[in-house]
Amino acid sequence: MMFYSPTPVETWQTDTFRAMGSQISVWLQAEPHTAFAIFAQVERLFAKNERALSRFLPDSELNYLNG
């Protein structure tokens, strides 16, 4: 029996990076050049949120609020 996949596997792009003490994996169905730009945005978003929400960074917004 053959299964039909409407989306060829070749169109899925992946990116893996470290953020917030975890390994983050992102899967995206897009052309490589488009995925590359979106992956960069996702990594920047995680970095921005980590800077603001980290309890380990003395100058984070969370540490400022916790006083």
Secondary structure, DSSP 8 states (H G I E B T S, - for coil): -----SS-GGGEEEEEEEETTEEEEEEEES-HHHHHHHHHHHHHHHHHHHHHH-SSSTTSHHHHHH-
